[in-house]
Every structure is written in C-alpha cells, then in structure tokens.
Amino acid sequence: MEDGYQPVHSSTLSRGDLAQGSAVILESSTGHGQGKLIPSNGRARRCAGVAAVLIGAVCLGAAGTVHFRQVPRNETETMFSKVQKDSTITMAESAAKIHHFYMYRVQNDEDYSPENQDMANIGGALWYLHNEIIWHHWSREGTYASTPKTRIERFLVFTKATPELFAKGMNFGVVNAYDLGKCTGPFACENLKQYGPVVGCESWTKPDSGKQGNSFPHQQWVGKNFYPSAVWYSLPGKCSSLNFWNQTGSCEKEEPSGKCPPGVVPSGDWTCTYTYQKVGELSINDIEALPSFSDFVSNGGREYDKLIDKGTNMTFWDGINDSHACQARIDTVNKLFEAKYPKQPVLEDPTCDFDVDKFYPYFPEGYFTTTTTTTTNKHSQRRHHHPKKHRLKNPLKHSKHQRHNQHHHASHHHQQ
C-alpha cells in the first residue's frame, strides 16, 4: 500500500488510457451530479452526445465539466475495500469542495482508529511533541499521555463539509476534543448536532481583522506557537457522547460517524464527511537521527530542556520560539517522508477556514438557538430570550486526552 501509492491528479477527462485494474473517482466541476468509485477496464472515453463518461461498462452523467482522480488498484482494495462495479453514490447536496491531503498523528506503539481523535499537519504534530512531550527527560510522555510516544503516523484523508456548514462559508468546523472516545468540548459539543460530524481545524494566526478567526478552542497558544502554519484537526466518530466501551446499540443512529462507508467518497452527508487511510510513519528516533533513545539518555543526553531552550547532546529541538528553526524541523520531517515514500505525492495542506464567529452565532456562548417567551401586564410587555439549552461552561481545558484500546486495558494519546 505505502510503496505502491501513486500520485493522484485532478484534470479534465479526455480520451486516453487508464491503468488496468485501477479505480476512478469521478465528480463534476460544480460538486453536483453523480459520483462513482468504480473499477476501470483500462479505457476511458466520453459517452456519445452527453456530458458524461464511460468507465468500463458504466456511463456517468454529470453537471459541468467532468473531472477524475485515478487511484491505483492496490490502494482501492486497501483504502476503500472492494468496490463493486455499480457502487454509485450521490455527490452530496453539499456544494463544498472535496479536500485531499495528509493528516498526522503522534502515536505510541499501539494501533487504533483515528476516529474520535485529534490529528494535525506536520507543524501541528511537531508543536505538540515540542510543547508537551520531548522535554520530559527520561521518557517521551506527557501530562495526559502516560504511554511513551514513538512515531508520527501519516494518513491520506479526503474531506467534504456538510451543507449546513458550507452554508456558513466554511469547509471545516471547530476542533472537538475527546477523552476515551467521548467528546469533551468545546462547550457541550452541540456543534455535532448543529452541523453534523464535520472535520474540525484550528490554527493560531489571527486574521487581519483582529478577530479570533480559527484560533479556537486553544487560543492560549496564539503568539506562543512558532511553527509556521501549524494546524490541528479532529475526526468526529460515532456515539461521541459516550466512552468507547458504551458505543454500542442504536447510538450511531442519533450520533453518526463522519467516516464514509467503504467504497464511497465524501459526499457531505452527515454519515460521510471524510475517509482516511494510513499510508506511512516515521519514528521519532529517525526524525532525531538517534540509533537508540535509551542509550542516548543513559549517556547523559536530553532532547530538550525548557529552562535553557535547548538539548544536551542534541540540537534538533533547540529554539522553540524561533520560527526559522521550527520551519527547518518541518522541512526535515517532510524530506524524511519523501525519502521513505518516494511514490507518494506532495499534497498541500488545505486552508483552515474555520471562523469561530461565523460558526457560533452567540459566541462566546456555545449554543445555537434560543426560545422566546412573552410576559404581558397592563403596564408593559417584555420579551425574554432563553437559550434552548443551558448556558455552557468554558471551552475545553485539556490539551490532549487518552483512550483505551478495544480491550480497554491500555490508554492512548488524544492528539491534543
């Protein structure tokens, strides 16, 4: 899967050969019409007289210019499971664009789903490591991470906003925090019922308007995070009001996951806002060019000391507030991924267009609707506005959380 991954391009479809045994994701330039993820017989051509495409034996109609993304056979089998020839999906009522990029997760040696978890771009992952993990002298642990971190995982992700979110002019929602699979903020996680389980994003560069923009709910890092364009993400999963071990029965009907079913590209429906597939990883030792972390520590080494802003017998993490040094670390990790996975494409991070003032109509409160009652007497008439739900506590305070594996014996890191 990782070594066989091929670049995914988007261009206007015309006569020509496609790789035998591959699959094609089709969508219209307007984001409307029909979309298919289907096997290819090696040929693609336009259907006679209509703005449509023939892939194999299936003719697609589409609104506007038809575009394609070719996905190799081994990826479709792994990423989307087995795709049936007639597996047609409706390309969302949402007119939002499908975003295609990498997410990263700082992780221990255990493997589990990133759903109901927080993720990052490379800058966001390094900021988390730098600010929370590597300054602990004897082990790569943190305040909320009792299991040592060992690697940075890479995930290939497709996302699409729901119509409710896109109507507000955004492709990404707020970053939700999770503890053992349960959403813990911000507020009481009402956004999941208002906009659906949309992918969240957060950065720390204030817009020129001076408003808060996308620096929420961890606004305490504005002016303190010097990793250029660092972003955190969240991937809302099923039954987010419950811990993992209680996520059974009918809860998924009331609280759906945003993860799409196998074989389906994100449509913007509340049950299909993202797909993901792990496509690689780097060990922290490799990033730091360490043969052995235990030998390094035993010989007096230290990755990073907050008090002096540098390491001992290591310079990689020196200068947490130096934006040039932070960019150099981002560049190093990018180059290591490129060297390890040379067939994987270079994908740009999407713009984090979350805007807290657009997203929460009564910000800094976290509710979305009000009820109105009228009290009348012979002297006056007053209108009282009450939140439909109780007013909520302050935004989340946790910067990262833990979860259990499927046997609930070990705890895991929540990215933030």
HELIX and SHEET records of a PDB file:
HELIX    1   1 ARG A   73  MET A   79  1                                   7    
HELIX    2   2 ILE A  122  TYR A  128  1                                   7    
HELIX    3   3 LEU A  129  ILE A  133  3                                   5    
HELIX    4   4 PRO A  163  PHE A  166  1                                   4    
HELIX    5   5 ASN A  191  GLN A  194  1                                   4    
HELIX    6   6 GLN A  219  TRP A  221  5                                   3    
HELIX    7   7 PHE A  244  ASN A  246  5                                   3    
HELIX    8   8 CYS A  251  GLU A  254  1                                   4    
HELIX    9   9 ILE A  284  GLU A  288  1                                   5    
HELIX   10  10 PHE A  293  SER A  298  1                                   6    
HELIX   11  11 SER A  323  LYS A  340  1                                  18    
HELIX   12  12 VAL A  356  PHE A  359  1                                   4    
SHEET    1   A 5 SER A  11  THR A  12  0                                        
SHEET    2   A 5 VAL A  66  VAL A  71 -1                                        
SHEET    3   A 5 ALA A  23  SER A  28 -1                                        
SHEET    4   A 5 GLN A  34  PRO A  39 -1                                        
SHEET    5   A 5 THR A  88  THR A  90 -1                                        
SHEET    1   B 4 GLY A  16  ASP A  17  0                                        
SHEET    2   B 4 ARG A  43  ARG A  46 -1                                        
SHEET    3   B 4 ALA A  52  ILE A  55 -1                                        
SHEET    4   B 4 VAL A  58  GLY A  61 -1                                        
SHEET    1   C 3 HIS A  99  GLN A 107  0                                        
SHEET    2   C 3 ARG A 151  THR A 159 -1                                        
SHEET    3   C 3 TYR A 274  SER A 283 -1                                        
SHEET    1   D 3 GLN A 117  ALA A 120  0                                        
SHEET    2   D 3 TRP A 232  LEU A 235 -1                                        
SHEET    3   D 3 GLY A 200  GLU A 202 -1                                        
SHEET    1   E 2 ALA A 177  ASP A 179  0                                        
SHEET    2   E 2 LYS A 182  GLY A 185 -1                                        
SHEET    1   F 2 ARG A 302  ASP A 305  0                                        
SHEET    2   F 2 LYS A 310  THR A 312 -1                                        
SHEET    1   G 2 THR A 370  THR A 376  0                                        
SHEET    2   G 2 GLN A 381  PRO A 387 -1                                        
SHEET    1   H 2 HIS A 401  HIS A 404  0                                        
SHEET    2   H 2 SER A 411  HIS A 414 -1                                        
END                                                                             
